[in-house]
Amino acid sequence: MPYTLKPGSGFDTEIERVDYLKDHVDTGDRWTLNFGPQHPATHTTLRLVLELDGERIARCTPHIGYLHSGFEKLGEHLDYNQYVTIVSRMNYLSPIANDICWHHAVETLFNIDITPRCKVIRTIMAEVARIQDHLLNVGAAALDLGAFTGFLYAFNVREKIYDICDYIAGQRYHPDWTRVGGAMKDLPDDSVFRAMIRDLIDKQTPQAIKDLENLVLRNKIFQDRTVGIGTMTAAECVEWSISGPLARASGVKRDLRKDEPYLCYAPNWNGQGAEPVEFSVPVHSDGDVYARFQVRIEEMKQACHIIRQLIDDKVWNTIEGTPIDTFADGKWVKPKKNEVYGSIEGLIQHFELIMTNRGWKAPIAEGYGANETANGELGYFIVADGGPRPWRVKTRPPSFINYQVMAKQLEGHMLADAVAVLGSLNIVAAELDR
């Protein structure tokens, strides 16, 4: 059947596109291929319906599949602390980043300023989550293209990160760590935590980055499969609302840590004139699959640089021994255990928050909070009606936004390029079906 390709869909010039249409329209040799969800490169539930002309993709129709349902609706039935167990399952590659972002949005709504100690630890774990996410993305993308060893080298370091999550939260995979105004608990031991972080950023991660650069990025086959594939211009990224490494690989220098700073990325984060953490935003100009992996590799290096600044004695000595939970007159913050067991006020506050939800006195207002996570801008829009639970919760998941360009990037490319393009987008299925 006749079909007209969209301009710029995988062809270098309009002349190439017109020549292709002259030779292939109405030839009757089109056939449809279901790429996924069984294909291992589609990672669980993604499905691409491809209309092929030989081995060239003439049309791509992405389907998000079914993994989780009702994530946003559940926000209306859980209080502002309970919902963290849901958001950590939206991106299971770096769940603790979702925890941090959700309570950042809640604290923005409640106008709560968390303590300097909480800001430092949250910033450290946000950057650890960035490393955790990028390691899997680059490793799995290499695996999809046949480089199995690179995947193993990347995944080994993720085990160390799971150990850190287990240490601070008691859970490896879904930490559910943050709470309104603080965290579920303080660090068991500062020295042990710092030693684990130092081992991660000084030994484990640099070695993994070096291995990935040698085994993957410098691999001739990997370069042939990724250079010049799935290109996007900076203007196209802006038009499609693309964020994160995808946009920065095309020359869009936007990073919420710089443009809308929060936590220790913001000036005066400790209330005593502290400077924000220093780091660079990696930006590339090629906009292809290979450039996206290069950006992610550099972002892991910058994440290590950020963490080193916060784990340093100069910063840590100012927060050691200080509270991780903030004090709030509205009693939105859970009391400490010694207050629960040693005072009637603490016991009543704990009872009202945990047992009855009567302690939640949310403002009648709307609020939006966003963080720069590994895949781009992750945001939560909350509508509160004064009750113990949100009236509405809306998520702005980067994977859902980024996935919309899949069709544009594939049309005109070869079938084998589908794996490379999909891996560079780093689509997390649980962020699609919400």
N, C-alpha and C positions, 0 to 999 in steps of 0.2 A: 504494500500500500504506500502511496506517496507520503513523504515526511520531510519536513524542512528543519535542518539543524539550526540551533541558535547561533547567532554570530559570536565568534570568539570561543567556541566550545572545543578547544583542543587543537585548533589550527593556527599556524603562525600568522597567516594573512587571510584576508577575505577572498583573495584569488584562489588560494588552496581550497577553501571551503566550497566555493562555487564549482571548481573543477571536480571536486569529490561528488557533489550533488549531480553534476551532468553525467557522471559515469555510473552512479549507483541508484538514483531514484527510479522507481518503477521497474526494477530488475527482477522483482519477485523472489529474491534469494534471502529475504529477512527471516530470522528465526529468533525465538524468545528463549532466554536462559534464566533460570532462577539461581542466582548466586547467593547461597546461604538460605536459611540459617544453619544448615548442617555443615557448611564449609568452615573449617577451623579458623580461617582468616577473618570471618565475620564475628567471631567472639560472642557466642551465645545466641542472640535473638535477631540480629540484623538480617534483613533480606533485601537484596537488590534484584529487581526485575529488569533484565538487560535485553534490549532489542539489538541483535547483532547483524552486521553486514559482513560476512566472513568472520574475521577476528577483530573487526573494528566495532566499537560501541556506538551505535547510532542514537540510542535513547536509553536513559537510565531512570527508573522509578524507584526511589528508596522507600522502604517500609520500616517502621521503627520496631515492629514486633511487639511481644508482650512479655514483660519480665516482672515488673511491679505495677500495681494499680492503686490509685487513690492516695498517693503520697501527700498531695496538697490538701485533700479533703480530711485526712487524718489530723492535720494541724488544727482543725476546728474542734477536735475531741480530746486533745492532749494539752496539758498546760505548757508553759514556756520552758520548763526544764525537761518534761517527758518527751517533747517532740525531738530532742536531740538524738534519740535512738532511731528516729526515722531519717533524719537528714544525713546521718553518717552512712546510710545505705544507698544514698543517691549516687555517690561516687565511691565505689569500694576499692579504688586504686589508692586513694589517699583520704580515708574517711575523716581523720582528725581535722583536716582543713575545712570540711563541711561543718563540724562541730563549732570551730572557731568563728566561722562566718555567720552561722545561725545566731549565736549569742551576741555577736557584734551587732547584728540587726536588731535584736531584742533590746540590747542596752542602748542603742540609738533611739529606739522608741521610748524607752523608760527614762532617757537622759541620765544614765548611770555612767560614771567615769571609774573604770576599774583601777586597781592599785598598780604601781610601777612593777612590782614583782610579777603580777599576773600578766602584764603587758610583755615583759621580757620572756617569760616562759611560753606564752602563746606565740610570740614572734618566732622563737626558736623552733617550736613544733610546726608552725606554718611553713617554715623553710625546709624542715625535715620532710614534711609531706610533699613539698615540691620535688625534692630529690627522689622520694619514694615513687611518685607518679611518673616522672621523666625516665627513671631507670626502667620501669616496666614498659613504657611506650617505646623507647628506642630498642630495648631488648626484644620485645614481642614483634615489633616491625621487622627487625632483622630475622627473627624466627619465621615469620610469614614468607619472607623472601628466600629462606633456605639456610640462614646463618644461625645454626643451633647453638654453637659455642658462645657466641655473644650474648644470647639470651641467658644462659646459665651464669655467666660472669656478672650480669646485671642483677639477676634474681638473688644471688648470694647476699648482696648488700641489703636487699629488702628484708631479709631475715633479721639482720641486726636492728633495723628500724622497728620491726615487730617487737623485738625484745625491749626497745625503749618504750613503746606504747604500753606494753605489758607492765613495765616497771612503774610508770606514772599513773596508770588507770586500772590495772588488774585485768585488762583484756587486750589481746593481741590484734585482732582483726577489726573490730568495731569498738573503739575505745569509749565512745559516748562520754567524753572527758569533761567538757566545759559545763558550767552552770551559770545562771544569771548572776553577773557580778563577780564571777570567780571560776572555780573548778570544783570537781566532785571531791577532791582532796588535795592537800599540798604534797610536795615531793617527799617521798619517804626519807631520802637522804640527799642533800645537795651535792656532796662530793661524789657519790656514786653516779648520780645523774650527769654531772659534768664530765666524769671519766668516760661514760658511755658515749656522750656526744662528741668528745674529743677524738675518741677512737673512730667514730663514724666519719667525721669531717677531715681528719688528718691522715687516716690510713685507708679505711674501707672505700669511701667514695672516690678519692683521687685515683686509687688503683683501678676501680671500676671504670672511671672516665677514661683513663689511659687505655685500658683494654678495649673499650668500645671504640675509641678513636682508631686504634691499630687494627682491630678485627673487623670493624663494620665501616666506619666512615672512610677509611683509606682502602677499602676493598674495591677492586675494579668492577666486580660484578654488581655490587651494591650501588656504586656510582652510576653504572649504565642503566640500572633499573629505576633510579630516582632523579637524576639530573635532568632538568627540563620537563619533568612530568608534573601534571596538575598545577600549573602555574596560575597565580592570581596577582593582580596588580594592587597597589595600595588603594586606589579609588574603588576597586571592586570590593575589597575588604570592608571599607567604610560603608558602601552601599548595602552590603549584606549583614552589617552589624557584627562582623567577625572580630574576635578579641584574642588575647593571649599569644602564644608562639606563632599561630597561623598568621595573625595580622603583622606581628613584628618581623616575621620572615619575609613579608612583602613590603617592608619599609614603613609601616605604621608604628611610630614610636609612642605608644600609649601603654601605660602601666599604672594601675590604680595606686600602687605603693608610692609612686611619684606624683601622680596627678591629683589623687584624692587620698592623701596619706592618713594612715591609722596606725594603731599600736606603736611600736618603736620606729616605724617609718616616718612618723610625724615629728616635727620639732617640739621641744619642751614636753616630751612624752612622760617625764617623771615629775612635772610641775616645778622643777628647779632649774630650768634652762638647758636641759640635756639636748645635745645635737641628735638629729635622726641618724640611723645607721647609714653608712656610706656604701653604695653599690652602683653598678652600671646596668643599664637596660640593653641587652643584646638586640641588635637590629640588623637584618639582612635585606638585600635588595632584589635577590633573584626570585623569591616568591614560589619556588618549586618545592617538591617533596624533600629533596636533599637539604635545602636551606632550613626547613623546619626542624630537622634533626640537629643541624648545626646550632640553631638557636637554643634548643633544649639542652644540648651539651654545655653550652656556655652559661645557661641559667643555673645549672647545677653547680658550676664553679662559683658563680656569684652567690648562690645560697650558702655555700660553705664559708664564703667571705663574710656574709652577714652574721652567721652564727658565731664565728670566731670573735667578732666584736662584742657580742652579748655574753659570751661565756668567759670573757676576759675578767681577771680579778678586779680591774678598775670599775667595771659595771656591776659585777656580781657582789662585790663587797657592800655596795649601796643597797642591795635588795635582800641580802641574806638575813634571815630572822624576821623579816617584815611579813605582814599578813598577805595571803594570796587572795582572800575574799574582801571585797569592799564593804563599807558600812552604808546602808541605805535606810533613810527614815521610813520609806514605804514598806519595809520588811519584805522586800522581794528576794533578799539574799538569805540562803539557808544559814542558821546559826552554827557555831562550832560545837563539836561534841561535848566539850567540857561545859559549855553554856547550857546545852540540852540537859545534861545530867546534873548540873550544879545550880541552876537558877530556874525559877518558875517562869520568868519572861522568855528564856531560851526554849524551855519545854513547850510553852504555848505557841511561840513562833514556829517551831518545828512541826507541831501538831496541825497548825492552820495551813502551813504550806504543803506538807506531805499528805496529811490524812483528809483534810476537808477542802483544800484549795481556797479557803476564805481569805488567806493572806495575800492573794494576788489582787492588787488594785491597779489594774492597768489603766492608763489614760485613754480617753475616747479620742483616738487619733489614728493617723496613718504614718508608717515609717518604712524606709528602705535602707538596707545596709548591704554593702558589697565588698568583697575582697578579691584581690588578684591571686587566683589559685593557679594550679599548674596548667589548666586548659583555657584560662581566660577569666573574664568577669563572672564570678558567682555571686548572685544577689538574692535576697529574700525581701519581699514586700509584704508587710503585715498591716492588717486592718484590725484595730482593737476597739471593743465596745465597752470597756470598763470592767469586763468580767474576768474570770480566772483563766480563760483560754482565748486565743485569737478568734476573731469573727471570720476572718479570711486569711489564708496564707498563699502567696504566689511565689514560685521559684523562677529565677532567671538562670537556668543551667547552661554553662558554655557549650557542652556537647550538643544539646538540642539546637542551639543557634548555629553552631559550626556544621552540623550534619546537613543543613539545607543546601550547602554548596556541593554536595556529593554529585548530584546529577550534572551540574555545570562543569565540574572538573573532569568527569569521565567521558562525556560525549565527545567523540572524535578520537579518543585514545584507543589503544589496543586492549583486549580482554585481560592480558597479563598485568596491565597497569592498574587494574582495579584494586589489587591487593596492596600495592605500594601507596596509592592515594588514600585508601581507607586507613591504613596504618599510620599515615602522617597526620590524619585528623584526630586520632586518639579518641574515638567515640566510646563513651561509657554507656552501656545499654540502659542502666538503671536511671540515667538522667533523661532518657527519651520518653519512656512510657511512665508518666507520673500520676 
